[in-house]
Amino acid sequence: MAKLVLLHKAGSIYDDEPDVVYDFPRAYLKAIKEAVGDWVIYYEPVKAGPRGYFAVAKLEKVIPKPGAEGRFFAMIERGSFLPFDRTVPRLLQGRPMETALTEPDGTPKRGGAVQLAVRRLPEADFARIVNLGLPQDLEQIEATRYDPQPAQMDEGAEPFQRPVLERLTRRPYREVAFRRKVREAYGYRCAMSGLMLRNGGGRPEVQAAHIRPVESKGSDSVRNGLALSGTLHWMFDRGLISVADDCETILVSHNKVPGDVIGRLLAPGGKLAKPADPWNIPHPENLRNHPAWTAV
């Protein structure tokens, strides 16, 4: 097995869905086959935007791309994709994050490996990038975000240092990472009511809901999430409300939810408030897989 960096550009000619599939030509088949069962890091090339390294996922298998000679799909293991809490820059203090892209004097290389869409990644480079994008103490960062000294934490307690791969697969850690990214994407505002409420300490009273549940192999991509108030989250998880695959129309199970309740909870017009960044708008396929009752 081998770890890789995969270049991904939104709107490219390739049929990439970072949490589902990576589309690539035959030139990279050997390297990607070697990485099956191992982890990859997604990277946005310089000409595509400013993000740099932005997510991690695990490769499950490689299949020929239907109807496209010489092209292949690397299928992403369901539930493995995780966006970085902080995008990792291409350079840190002028030095590339990848050893293979670094000259002996520490300066960035030009051409060659820099232009490859698929690059092998040494274990040390992988761990370094993940630790910057998904800090080991992310759970403590979130727990103390609005309360520097939460009651449940002992004074002087040091955060438990977990190995990178254990952290990437541990559900409580992933839930914190998912919650932070989804709430941030929606500006800490409920996507259905349009309200942005905070408690006396400044903590946002909005939750992160998975559209396609994790137990149904839903991913931790922001495109599989909605920022919702507690009540609307509860109703969404039970199929009392949903969102059409136009990513805009809020659906309501009118035979189960009184009209006056909906009138109080939803924004006028029944339209979803979308994230400002189009990267984060719910994916129609996730909405089609939301386990909603017939909303009529």
CORGIMO-V676006 format. One record per pair of residues at least 24 apart in sequence whose C-alpha atoms are under 10 Angstrom apart, sorted by the first residue. I is the first residue (numbers start at 0). J is the second residue. Records with the same first field share a line. If there is no record, write none. Layout:
BEGIN
I=J ; J
END
This chain:
BEGIN
0=30 ; 31 ; 32 ; 33 ; 34 ; 35 ; 36 ; 37 ; 38
1=30 ; 31 ; 32 ; 33 ; 34 ; 35 ; 36 ; 37 ; 38 ; 39 ; 119 ; 120 ; 121 ; 122
2=30 ; 31 ; 33 ; 34 ; 35 ; 36 ; 37 ; 38 ; 39 ; 40 ; 57 ; 58 ; 118 ; 119 ; 120 ; 121 ; 122 ; 124 ; 125
3=30 ; 31 ; 33 ; 34 ; 37 ; 38 ; 39 ; 40 ; 41 ; 55 ; 58 ; 117 ; 118 ; 119 ; 120 ; 121 ; 122 ; 125
4=38 ; 39 ; 40 ; 41 ; 42 ; 52 ; 55 ; 97 ; 115 ; 116 ; 117 ; 118 ; 119 ; 120 ; 125
5=31 ; 39 ; 40 ; 41 ; 42 ; 43 ; 44 ; 52 ; 55 ; 115 ; 116 ; 117 ; 118 ; 119 ; 120
6=40 ; 41 ; 42 ; 43 ; 44 ; 51 ; 52 ; 114 ; 115 ; 116 ; 117 ; 118
7=41 ; 42 ; 43 ; 44 ; 47 ; 52 ; 53 ; 116 ; 117
8=41 ; 42 ; 43 ; 44 ; 45 ; 46 ; 47 ; 48
9=43 ; 47 ; 48 ; 278
10=47
11=47
13=70
14=64 ; 72
15=72 ; 73
16=74 ; 75 ; 282
17=41 ; 54 ; 55 ; 56 ; 74 ; 75 ; 80 ; 81 ; 82 ; 220
18=54 ; 55 ; 56 ; 57 ; 74 ; 75 ; 76 ; 77 ; 78 ; 79 ; 80 ; 81 ; 82 ; 217 ; 218 ; 219 ; 220 ; 221 ; 222 ; 223
19=56 ; 58 ; 72 ; 73 ; 74 ; 75 ; 76 ; 77 ; 78 ; 79 ; 80 ; 218 ; 220
20=58 ; 59 ; 60 ; 61 ; 71 ; 72 ; 73 ; 74 ; 75 ; 76
21=58 ; 61 ; 71 ; 72 ; 73 ; 74 ; 75
22=61 ; 62 ; 63 ; 64 ; 70 ; 71 ; 72 ; 73 ; 74
23=63 ; 64 ; 69 ; 70 ; 71 ; 72 ; 73 ; 116 ; 117
24=63 ; 64 ; 67 ; 68 ; 69 ; 70 ; 71 ; 72 ; 116
25=63 ; 68 ; 69 ; 70 ; 71
26=69 ; 70 ; 116 ; 117
27=70 ; 71 ; 115 ; 116 ; 117 ; 118
28=61 ; 69 ; 70 ; 71 ; 72 ; 73 ; 117
30=117 ; 118 ; 119
31=58 ; 60 ; 61 ; 71 ; 72 ; 73 ; 117 ; 118 ; 119
32=58 ; 59 ; 60 ; 61 ; 62 ; 73
33=58 ; 119
34=58 ; 59 ; 60 ; 61 ; 73 ; 119
35=59 ; 60 ; 61 ; 73 ; 74 ; 75 ; 76
36=60 ; 75 ; 76
37=76
38=75 ; 76 ; 79 ; 80 ; 120 ; 125 ; 164 ; 167
39=75 ; 80 ; 117 ; 118 ; 119 ; 120 ; 125
40=80 ; 81 ; 82 ; 83 ; 118 ; 120 ; 125 ; 128 ; 129
41=80 ; 82 ; 83 ; 117
42=86 ; 87 ; 88 ; 89 ; 116 ; 117
43=89 ; 116
44=89 ; 113 ; 114 ; 116
45=89
49=86 ; 87 ; 88 ; 89
50=85 ; 86 ; 87 ; 88 ; 89
51=86 ; 87 ; 88 ; 89 ; 90
52=82 ; 83 ; 85 ; 86 ; 87 ; 88 ; 89 ; 96 ; 128 ; 129 ; 131 ; 132
53=81 ; 82 ; 83 ; 84 ; 85 ; 86 ; 87 ; 88 ; 128 ; 129 ; 132 ; 133
54=80 ; 81 ; 82 ; 83 ; 84 ; 85 ; 86 ; 87 ; 128 ; 129 ; 132 ; 133 ; 220
55=79 ; 80 ; 81 ; 82 ; 83 ; 125 ; 128 ; 129 ; 132 ; 133 ; 167
56=80 ; 81 ; 82 ; 167
57=81 ; 167
76=216 ; 218
77=213 ; 215 ; 216 ; 217 ; 218 ; 219
78=168 ; 173 ; 212 ; 213 ; 214 ; 215 ; 216 ; 217 ; 218 ; 219 ; 220
79=167 ; 168 ; 173 ; 216 ; 217 ; 218 ; 219 ; 220
80=167 ; 168 ; 173 ; 217 ; 218 ; 219 ; 220
81=133 ; 167 ; 168 ; 173 ; 176 ; 177 ; 180 ; 218 ; 219 ; 220 ; 221
82=132 ; 133 ; 173 ; 176 ; 177 ; 180 ; 219 ; 220 ; 221
83=128 ; 129 ; 130 ; 131 ; 132 ; 133 ; 134 ; 176 ; 177 ; 180
84=129 ; 131 ; 132 ; 133 ; 134 ; 137 ; 175 ; 176 ; 177 ; 179 ; 180
85=129 ; 130 ; 131 ; 132 ; 133 ; 134 ; 180
86=128 ; 129 ; 131 ; 132 ; 133
87=127 ; 128 ; 129 ; 130 ; 131 ; 132 ; 133
88=128 ; 131 ; 132
89=128
96=124 ; 125 ; 127 ; 128
97=121 ; 123 ; 124 ; 125 ; 127 ; 128
98=123 ; 124
99=124
125=163
126=162 ; 163 ; 164
127=163
129=163 ; 164 ; 167
130=162 ; 163
133=163 ; 166 ; 167 ; 172 ; 173 ; 176
134=163 ; 166 ; 176
135=159 ; 160 ; 161 ; 162 ; 163 ; 166 ; 172
136=160 ; 161 ; 172
137=172 ; 173 ; 175 ; 176 ; 179
138=171 ; 172 ; 173 ; 174 ; 175 ; 176
139=175
140=175
141=175 ; 176 ; 178 ; 179
142=175
144=201 ; 202
145=200 ; 201 ; 202 ; 203
146=200 ; 201 ; 202
170=213
173=219
174=207 ; 209 ; 219
175=207
176=219
177=207 ; 208 ; 209 ; 218 ; 219 ; 220 ; 221 ; 223 ; 224
178=205 ; 206 ; 207 ; 208 ; 209 ; 219 ; 221 ; 224 ; 225 ; 226
179=206 ; 207 ; 221
180=207 ; 219 ; 220 ; 221 ; 224 ; 226 ; 279
181=206 ; 207 ; 208 ; 209 ; 219 ; 220 ; 221 ; 222 ; 223 ; 224 ; 225 ; 226 ; 227 ; 274 ; 279
182=206 ; 207 ; 208 ; 221 ; 224 ; 225 ; 226 ; 227 ; 274
183=207 ; 221 ; 226 ; 274
184=221 ; 222 ; 224 ; 225 ; 226 ; 273 ; 274 ; 275 ; 276 ; 277 ; 278 ; 279 ; 280
185=221 ; 224 ; 225 ; 226 ; 227 ; 272 ; 273 ; 274 ; 275 ; 276 ; 279 ; 280
186=226 ; 273 ; 274 ; 275
187=226 ; 227 ; 228
188=225 ; 226 ; 227 ; 228 ; 272 ; 273 ; 274
189=225 ; 226 ; 227 ; 228 ; 229 ; 231 ; 232 ; 265 ; 266 ; 271 ; 272 ; 273
190=225 ; 226 ; 227 ; 228 ; 231 ; 249 ; 265 ; 266 ; 270 ; 271 ; 272 ; 273 ; 274
191=225 ; 226 ; 227 ; 228 ; 231 ; 232 ; 240 ; 241 ; 242 ; 247 ; 248 ; 249 ; 264 ; 265 ; 266 ; 267 ; 269 ; 270 ; 271 ; 272 ; 273
192=227 ; 228 ; 231 ; 261 ; 262 ; 263 ; 264 ; 265 ; 266 ; 267 ; 269 ; 270 ; 271 ; 272
193=226 ; 227 ; 228 ; 264 ; 265 ; 266 ; 267 ; 270 ; 271 ; 272 ; 273
194=227 ; 228 ; 264 ; 265 ; 266 ; 272
195=227 ; 228
196=228
203=228
204=228 ; 229
205=229 ; 230 ; 231 ; 232
206=230 ; 231 ; 232
207=232
208=232 ; 233 ; 235 ; 236
209=235 ; 236 ; 285 ; 289
210=235 ; 236 ; 241 ; 242 ; 281 ; 282 ; 284 ; 285 ; 286 ; 287 ; 288 ; 289 ; 290 ; 291
211=236 ; 284 ; 285 ; 286 ; 287 ; 288 ; 289 ; 290
212=236 ; 285 ; 288 ; 289 ; 290
215=288 ; 289 ; 290
217=285 ; 288 ; 289
218=285
220=279 ; 281 ; 282
221=274 ; 278 ; 279 ; 280 ; 281 ; 282
222=274 ; 277 ; 278 ; 279 ; 280 ; 281 ; 282 ; 283 ; 284 ; 285 ; 286
223=279 ; 280 ; 281 ; 282 ; 283 ; 284 ; 285 ; 286 ; 289
224=279 ; 280 ; 281 ; 282 ; 285 ; 286
225=271 ; 272 ; 273 ; 274 ; 279 ; 280 ; 281
226=272 ; 273 ; 274
228=264
230=264
231=261 ; 264 ; 265
234=291
235=289 ; 290 ; 291
236=289 ; 290 ; 291
237=289 ; 290 ; 291 ; 292
238=289 ; 290 ; 291 ; 292 ; 293 ; 294
239=290 ; 291 ; 292 ; 293 ; 294 ; 295
240=291 ; 292 ; 293 ; 294 ; 295
241=286 ; 287 ; 289 ; 290 ; 291 ; 292 ; 293 ; 294
242=269 ; 270 ; 271 ; 281 ; 283 ; 286 ; 287 ; 289 ; 291 ; 294
243=270 ; 271 ; 283 ; 286 ; 287 ; 289 ; 294
244=281 ; 282 ; 283 ; 284 ; 285 ; 286 ; 287 ; 288
245=281 ; 282 ; 283 ; 286 ; 287
246=270 ; 271 ; 272 ; 273 ; 280 ; 281 ; 282 ; 283 ; 285 ; 286
247=271 ; 272 ; 273 ; 280 ; 281
248=272
249=294
250=291 ; 293 ; 294 ; 295
251=291 ; 292 ; 293 ; 294 ; 295
252=291 ; 292 ; 293 ; 294 ; 295
253=293 ; 294 ; 295
254=293 ; 294 ; 295
255=292 ; 294 ; 295
256=294
END
